[in-house]
Amino acid sequence: MKYFIDEKQRKESGSTCYFEFQRGKYDEKCWKEDSLNISDEDFHKLLADIFLEVIPDFDYFGITEVNFEQWERIKGILSEKGGEHKEILTESEPWFCENFKDFDVFTVWGM
């Protein structure tokens, strides 16, 4: 993948400068094996403004839950913007689809 990495790749990088997307609600653990991670640089460059538009109280340094309706709005904006934004959507959509089969939300763990 170009933008997202799994937990194994994150560990190998030796860095914690990632935003972690966790399935479902936060359960007192971070860096979970089934999480999706995106570098803080890519998050700020391509996603931060969109998340803030849809979720005004998005917490860059903590935990934010994102429900299906919010995700649908985020997806719409990514799609409209095209380019790298559309690439991010295409790359991550399978993970989000799987998440919403089992959970009402996903959690973003900020920096």
C-alpha positions as CSV (number, residue, x, y, z in Angstrom):
1,M,0.0,0.0,0.0
2,K,1.1,3.5,-0.7
3,Y,-0.4,5.4,2.3
4,F,-1.4,2.9,4.9
5,I,0.7,0.3,6.7
6,D,-0.3,-2.5,9.1
7,E,1.0,-2.9,12.6
8,K,3.9,-5.2,11.6
9,Q,5.2,-2.6,9.2
10,R,4.8,0.2,11.8
11,K,6.8,-1.7,14.3
12,E,9.5,-2.4,11.8
13,S,9.7,1.3,11.0
14,G,10.6,2.0,14.6
15,S,8.3,5.0,14.6
16,T,5.2,6.0,16.5
17,C,4.5,9.0,14.2
18,Y,1.3,7.5,12.9
19,F,-2.4,7.9,13.2
20,E,-3.9,4.6,14.1
21,F,-7.3,3.5,12.8
22,Q,-8.7,0.8,15.1
23,R,-11.7,-1.4,14.5
24,G,-14.7,-0.5,16.7
25,K,-14.4,1.4,20.0
26,Y,-11.1,2.0,21.7
27,D,-10.5,-0.8,24.3
28,E,-7.5,0.6,26.2
29,K,-5.0,-0.8,23.7
30,C,-3.0,0.8,20.9
31,W,-1.0,-0.5,18.0
32,K,-3.3,-3.4,17.4
33,E,-2.5,-6.1,14.9
34,D,-5.6,-5.4,12.8
35,S,-5.3,-1.6,12.8
36,L,-4.5,0.5,9.8
37,N,-1.8,3.2,10.2
38,I,-1.0,6.3,8.3
39,S,2.0,8.6,8.8
40,D,1.3,11.9,10.6
41,E,2.7,13.6,7.5
42,D,0.2,12.0,5.1
43,F,-2.6,12.4,7.6
44,H,-2.0,16.1,7.9
45,K,-1.4,16.6,4.2
46,L,-4.4,14.7,2.9
47,L,-6.9,13.9,5.7
48,A,-6.8,16.4,8.6
49,D,-8.9,19.1,7.0
50,I,-11.5,16.6,5.9
51,F,-11.8,15.0,9.3
52,L,-12.1,18.4,10.9
53,E,-14.8,19.5,8.4
54,V,-16.9,16.4,9.2
55,I,-15.9,16.1,12.9
56,P,-15.1,19.6,14.3
57,D,-14.0,18.3,17.6
58,F,-11.6,15.7,16.1
59,D,-8.7,15.2,18.6
60,Y,-5.3,15.1,17.0
61,F,-3.7,14.0,20.2
62,G,-6.3,11.6,21.5
63,I,-9.2,9.3,20.6
64,T,-11.9,10.1,18.2
65,E,-14.7,7.7,17.3
66,V,-16.0,7.9,13.7
67,N,-19.5,6.6,12.9
68,F,-20.8,5.3,9.6
69,E,-22.6,8.5,8.7
70,Q,-19.4,10.5,9.3
71,W,-17.3,8.1,7.3
72,E,-19.8,8.3,4.4
73,R,-19.3,12.1,4.4
74,I,-15.5,11.7,4.6
75,K,-15.7,9.3,1.7
76,G,-17.7,11.7,-0.4
77,I,-15.2,14.5,0.1
78,L,-12.3,12.3,-0.7
79,S,-14.0,11.1,-3.8
80,E,-14.9,14.7,-4.9
81,K,-11.3,15.9,-4.4
82,G,-9.9,13.1,-6.6
83,G,-6.2,12.5,-7.1
84,E,-4.3,11.4,-4.0
85,H,-7.5,11.7,-1.9
86,K,-9.2,9.2,-4.2
87,E,-6.2,6.9,-3.9
88,I,-6.4,7.0,-0.1
89,L,-10.1,6.1,-0.4
90,T,-9.5,3.2,-2.8
91,E,-6.6,1.9,-0.7
92,S,-8.5,2.0,2.6
93,E,-12.1,1.2,1.6
94,P,-11.8,-2.6,2.1
95,W,-10.6,-2.1,5.7
96,F,-13.5,0.3,6.5
97,C,-16.1,-1.9,4.8
98,E,-14.9,-4.8,7.0
99,N,-15.0,-2.7,10.1
100,F,-18.6,-1.5,9.5
101,K,-19.8,-5.1,9.0
102,D,-18.9,-5.8,12.7
103,F,-18.9,-2.3,14.4
104,D,-20.9,0.9,14.5
105,V,-17.7,3.0,14.6
106,F,-14.0,3.0,14.1
107,T,-11.5,4.8,16.4
108,V,-8.8,7.2,15.3
109,W,-5.9,7.3,17.7
110,G,-4.1,10.6,17.3
111,M,-0.5,11.5,17.9
